[in-house]
Amino acid sequence: MEILEVIRKRRSIRAYRNTAVEDEKLNRVLEAARLAPTARNMQERKFVVVRDGETRRQLMEAAKNQSFVGAAPVVIAACGTITDYVMSCGQPAYTVDVAIAADHLTLQAVAEGLGTCWVCAFDEARVKEILGVPDDARVVALLTLGYPAEEPEPRPRKPLSDMACRETYS
């Protein structure tokens, strides 16, 4: 599958089939995240893969009771492990680096016939408690993963001319 085709097919999936994700597919999805670049090659991210039903239920509660979080066969907590490094542009590196890795993960999931949803509505302290994430790490996102039980229509996107300019911000 061509990369633009994968990008065009990617949707936020909030309904999943009750089908386990095969280890081989899960490993390829995680490998895509592992290969993502990071600032200064620090590789300051960790992915907590959750398949246990009770733990997923607790994560659902921590994610403002969004039921699809508990219904997904897999929930992945995307964490930053070095949170004090700020790039010269002023941005904390871990948020950018974890986001790049999570995006790689979501795109590989599409190529594997899986769906994902990027969840940022959650109580971080509660998620850290549930998963044993250390105090000095940050949970950037929860990612649900599984076989889609829905095919959402594409969301509207602004034309390229509205979001890209040449040479100066205009």
FENCORJO-V908647 format. One record per backbone hydrogen bond with DSSP energy under -0.5 kcal/mol. NH is the residue of the N-H (numbers start at 0). CO is the residue of the C=O. If there is no record, write none. Layout:
BEGIN
nh:NH co:CO
nh:NH co:CO
END
This chain:
BEGIN
nh:5 co:1
nh:6 co:2
nh:7 co:3
nh:8 co:4
nh:9 co:5
nh:12 co:10
nh:12 co:115
nh:16 co:146
nh:18 co:16
nh:21 co:19
nh:25 co:21
nh:26 co:22
nh:27 co:23
nh:28 co:24
nh:29 co:25
nh:30 co:26
nh:31 co:27
nh:32 co:28
nh:33 co:29
nh:34 co:30
nh:35 co:32
nh:40 co:37
nh:41 co:38
nh:44 co:42
nh:45 co:78
nh:47 co:45
nh:47 co:76
nh:48 co:46
nh:49 co:47
nh:49 co:74
nh:50 co:48
nh:55 co:51
nh:56 co:52
nh:57 co:53
nh:58 co:54
nh:59 co:55
nh:60 co:56
nh:61 co:57
nh:62 co:58
nh:63 co:60
nh:64 co:59
nh:65 co:59
nh:65 co:62
nh:66 co:64
nh:68 co:65
nh:69 co:65
nh:69 co:66
nh:70 co:66
nh:71 co:67
nh:73 co:144
nh:74 co:49
nh:75 co:142
nh:76 co:47
nh:76 co:74
nh:77 co:75
nh:77 co:140
nh:78 co:45
nh:78 co:76
nh:79 co:137
nh:80 co:43
nh:81 co:43
nh:82 co:80
nh:85 co:83
nh:86 co:90
nh:89 co:86
nh:92 co:84
nh:95 co:91
nh:96 co:92
nh:97 co:93
nh:98 co:94
nh:99 co:95
nh:100 co:96
nh:101 co:97
nh:102 co:98
nh:103 co:99
nh:104 co:100
nh:105 co:101
nh:106 co:102
nh:107 co:103
nh:108 co:104
nh:109 co:105
nh:110 co:106
nh:111 co:107
nh:112 co:109
nh:113 co:108
nh:114 co:145
nh:115 co:10
nh:116 co:143
nh:118 co:116
nh:118 co:141
nh:119 co:117
nh:121 co:119
nh:122 co:61
nh:123 co:121
nh:126 co:122
nh:127 co:123
nh:128 co:124
nh:129 co:125
nh:130 co:126
nh:131 co:127
nh:132 co:127
nh:136 co:133
nh:137 co:79
nh:139 co:77
nh:139 co:137
nh:140 co:77
nh:141 co:118
nh:142 co:75
nh:143 co:116
nh:143 co:141
nh:144 co:73
nh:145 co:114
nh:147 co:145
nh:148 co:14
nh:161 co:158
nh:162 co:158
nh:162 co:159
nh:163 co:159
nh:167 co:165
nh:169 co:167
END
